[in-house]
Amino acid sequence: MAKKVVATLQKGGKNFAKVIKAVKSEKTGAYTFKEEMVPLDQVKQALAK
């Protein structure tokens, strides 16, 4: 199953970037990481959120 996912990303993944943001929890103060796949032309918008 993992091979299928890798093959799919290799075909169309050149126009996407993986954005990883550290988000601090107001309740506990701990950091969590949010990951998302974003088209290359929307990377700056995704980081500005």
C-alpha positions as CSV (number, residue, x, y, z in Angstrom):
1,M,0.0,0.0,0.0
2,A,2.8,2.4,0.8
3,K,4.4,1.8,-2.6
4,K,1.1,3.0,-4.3
5,V,1.1,6.2,-2.3
6,V,4.8,6.9,-3.2
7,A,4.1,6.2,-6.8
8,T,1.1,8.6,-6.8
9,L,3.1,11.4,-5.2
10,Q,6.0,11.0,-7.7
11,K,3.7,11.5,-10.7
12,G,2.0,14.7,-9.6
13,G,3.9,15.7,-6.5
14,K,6.3,18.1,-8.2
15,N,3.8,21.0,-8.0
16,F,3.2,20.5,-4.3
17,A,5.2,21.3,-1.1
18,K,4.8,19.9,2.4
19,V,4.3,22.7,4.9
20,I,4.9,21.9,8.5
21,K,4.0,24.5,11.1
22,A,4.6,24.5,14.9
23,V,1.5,25.6,16.7
24,K,1.6,26.4,20.4
25,S,-1.4,25.2,22.5
26,E,-2.9,28.0,24.7
27,K,-4.1,25.5,27.2
28,T,-0.9,23.5,27.9
29,G,1.8,25.6,26.2
30,A,3.0,22.5,24.3
31,Y,3.8,22.7,20.7
32,T,2.1,20.5,18.1
33,F,2.9,20.2,14.4
34,K,0.4,20.7,11.6
35,E,1.4,19.2,8.2
36,E,-0.3,19.9,5.0
37,M,0.4,19.4,1.3
38,V,0.0,22.8,-0.5
39,P,0.4,23.8,-4.2
40,L,3.7,25.6,-4.8
41,D,2.0,28.9,-5.6
42,Q,0.1,28.9,-2.3
43,V,3.0,28.2,0.1
44,K,3.3,31.7,1.4
45,Q,-0.4,32.0,2.0
46,A,-0.4,28.7,3.9
47,L,2.5,30.0,6.2
48,A,0.7,33.3,6.8
49,K,-2.3,31.6,8.3
